[in-house]
């Protein structure tokens, strides 16, 4: 599944079903740029994980709503409910393991 981008307007619709990994990021953030290709690989290699990216500069209200204080912030949703969160870079295998076992 390719990466999906969300805004405040369509966020709830995007996370409502299945395993959804949300990446709160900013274009100017170096660690965000580092994890970007990893998230793309996770999205392309795992049909059971939807990866959604949210730009914090463009969707500040959403970042505040979910308590994002540092980026990259990774939030995991299962059927619309937040079940876990992490901050910072993670290697691909650790990221997939975290998503599947959270």
SULURLIN-V583184 format. One record per residue. N is the residue number from 1. RES is the residue in one letter. OMEGA is omega in radians with two decimals (* if undefined). D_FIRST is the distance of its C-alpha to the first C-alpha in whole Angstrom. Layout:
N;RES;OMEGA;D_FIRST + N;RES;OMEGA;D_FIRST
This chain:
1;X;3.13;0 + 2;X;3.05;4 + 3;X;3.12;7 + 4;X;3.07;9 + 5;X;-3.12;12 + 6;X;3.04;15 + 7;X;3.10;19 + 8;X;-3.08;21 + 9;X;-3.05;22 + 10;X;-3.05;18 + 11;X;-3.08;17 + 12;X;3.12;19 + 13;X;-3.08;17 + 14;X;-3.05;13 + 15;X;-2.92;14 + 16;X;3.14;16 + 17;X;3.11;14 + 18;X;3.08;13 + 19;X;-3.12;12 + 20;X;3.09;11 + 21;X;-3.10;12 + 22;X;3.11;14 + 23;X;3.00;15 + 24;X;-3.00;19 + 25;X;2.97;20 + 26;X;-3.11;22 + 27;X;-3.08;22 + 28;X;-3.03;26 + 29;X;-3.11;25 + 30;X;3.10;25 + 31;X;3.09;23 + 32;X;3.12;20 + 33;X;3.11;20 + 34;X;-3.07;20 + 35;X;-3.13;17 + 36;X;3.13;15 + 37;X;3.10;14 + 38;X;3.12;14 + 39;X;3.10;11 + 40;X;3.08;9 + 41;X;3.12;10 + 42;X;3.14;9 + 43;X;-3.08;5 + 44;X;-3.04;5 + 45;X;-3.07;8 + 46;X;-3.12;7 + 47;X;-3.10;6 + 48;X;3.11;8 + 49;X;3.03;8 + 50;X;3.11;7 + 51;X;-3.10;8 + 52;X;3.12;11 + 53;X;3.12;13 + 54;X;3.11;17 + 55;X;-3.07;20 + 56;X;3.12;23 + 57;X;-3.11;25 + 58;X;-3.07;24 + 59;X;-3.05;23 + 60;X;-3.12;26 + 61;X;3.12;27 + 62;X;3.11;24 + 63;X;3.12;24 + 64;X;-3.12;28 + 65;X;-3.10;27 + 66;X;3.02;24 + 67;X;3.14;27 + 68;X;-3.13;25 + 69;X;3.12;28 + 70;X;-3.14;27 + 71;X;-0.02;23 + 72;X;3.05;21 + 73;X;-3.14;21 + 74;X;3.11;18 + 75;X;-3.13;18 + 76;X;3.11;17 + 77;X;3.01;17 + 78;X;-3.11;17 + 79;X;3.03;17 + 80;X;-3.14;18 + 81;X;3.10;21 + 82;X;-3.10;21 + 83;X;-3.11;21 + 84;X;3.04;21 + 85;X;3.10;21 + 86;X;3.06;22 + 87;X;3.06;23 + 88;X;-3.08;23 + 89;X;3.00;21 + 90;X;3.04;20 + 91;X;-3.03;19 + 92;X;-3.08;16 + 93;X;3.12;17 + 94;X;-3.14;19 + 95;X;3.13;16 + 96;X;3.12;14 + 97;X;3.13;18 + 98;X;-3.12;18 + 99;X;-3.05;15 + 100;X;-3.07;16 + 101;X;-3.11;20 + 102;X;*;20
